[in-house]
Amino acid sequence: MKAIETKIPGVKIIEPDCFGDHRGWFMETYSTAKYEAMGITNVFVQDNHSMSAKKGTLRGLHFQNAPMAQAKLVRCTKGAVVDVAVDIRKGSPTYKQWVSVELSAENKRQLYIPQGFAHGFLTLTDDVEFEYKVDNLYSKEHDRGIRYDDPSIGVDWGMLLNGMEPILSEKDVNGPLLKDSDVNFVYEGDK
């Protein structure tokens, strides 16, 4: 298992070891000791699993405000997505910068997203299943989102959508721009 650092400190691509033979394959999707050795020391308390029926479904950009902020360890178990993490910590040297990575059932990659980031993904295939671990329980009171197409952030979804309109939830259609949101993350240095 290895961690690949991204352009934003703390956001990591994880490539699990996968062992295959004539029967199929096996991999550990999570091991506390191995993740701690990579600097990921969160205690994950909830697992989530979503299914998106259609290619072009866009979920995000989502986060939970402090004190219920969530770090996430995400992976795609069926189909493929482009997964995005956006730094929304005020005062961060990478504020409003984003990282994207393709996650798929085929490549088995994971993305670790620390607290203080908005998260979203775009499905590249039909029938996508997406799983993620979080280190804080869901809190409706703290649940937030910002627009996926916020021009101050500039995530390049357009090239991926190839002229299609994304399939969005009502929450995501009506999400605020970052400048109009009540995001309460403040950069406290890289840990």
KELO-945904 format. One record per residue (C-alpha): x, z, y. Coordinates in steps of 0.001 Angstrom, whole numbers, plus 500000, padded with zeros to 6 digits. Layout:
residues N
XZY;...
This chain:
residues 191
500000500000500000;501384499151503412;500365499528507030;500952496757509565;501109497860513191;499107495776515657;499742495114519340;497785498298520149;499522501475518963;497409503381516448;495328500406515285;496643499450511841;495992496756509275;496166498235505784;497053496095502785;496223498007499590;498122497289496410;495975495302494005;496803495073490321;495294492256488310;495346490976484771;493135488909482448;490292491459482900;490163491353486700;491780493704489201;492074497342490308;493018498910493634;492872502279495336;490724501872498435;491652505294499766;494213508001498945;494707510928501304;498413511221500469;499123507511500955;497214507315504221;498889510460505561;502266508862504762;501182505969507033;500255508388509837;496492508370509231;495582512049508969;491845511937509695;489459513803507438;486764511254506656;483320512837506318;480907509925505941;480918506515504253;478731503690505575;477807500364503984;476096497467505751;474857494065504634;474485491052506918;472493488176505437;473596485334507716;476850483833508944;477179484398512691;475803487954512664;477630489980515293;477544493768515168;479111495536518113;480791496610520138;479925500162519026;481365503669519429;480313507300519683;481204509287522786;483163512527522513;482763515144521184;481308513058518319;483842510207518573;484690508487515308;487854507023513865;486995504314511327;488616502833508253;486789499545507625;486806496829504991;484739493850503888;483733493993500211;481728490747500039;482231487641502161;484393487612505292;484368488892508863;486482488902511971;486827492551512852;487581493682516416;488809496954517932;488805497375521742;490728500127523537;488230501846525871;490352504905526712;490560505132530508;494200505288531622;495570503768528416;498371501203528822;496294498949526527;492907499669528193;490443496810527542;492858495066525190;491600494131521762;492846493389518278;491118491124515790;491804490595512105;490050488736509330;488829491088506630;487431489628503439;486632490430499839;489430488006498992;492246489454501150;491123493086500584;492605494154503933;491357497189505825;491538498070509507;492125501581510803;490577502183514237;491333505512515991;488893507424518162;488607505973521671;487954502408520563;484852500223520452;484383498340517194;482547495217516155;482602492373513681;481357488808513303;480343487504509889;482101484303508818;479970483840505692;476444484574504508;475761487747502507;478486489977503942;478895493557502767;480968495841504975;482047499414504269;483610502008506487;484718505597506461;484295507718509605;485766511072510563;482690512370512364;479029512317511372;476592509907513005;475072511314516194;472200509407517795;472795511363521020;476402510085521258;475861506582519818;476865503891522328;477639500222522631;478977497737525120;478304494027525330;480196491906522848;480742489296525580;481873491621528394;484025489319530586;486305492205531603;487361492501527942;487243488853526947;487002489002523155;487212485364522031;484160485156519792;483327481649521044;485933479824519013;484672481614515910;481017480888516591;481687477128517014;478783476731519442;476333478870517424;474459481662519126;475327484985517498;472650486871515601;472345490200517457;470328493392517250;468155494383520192;470642497196520904;473504494700521168;471529492193523264;470744494949525779;474107496728525706;475766497500529045;479033496103530336;481948498508529997;481940499179533773;478278500258533535;478629502382530409;479097506140530243;482130505902527937;483979509231528191;487321508488526497;490495509324528429;493953508337527225;496018511354526150;499125509545524928;499757507944521573;499675510432518747;
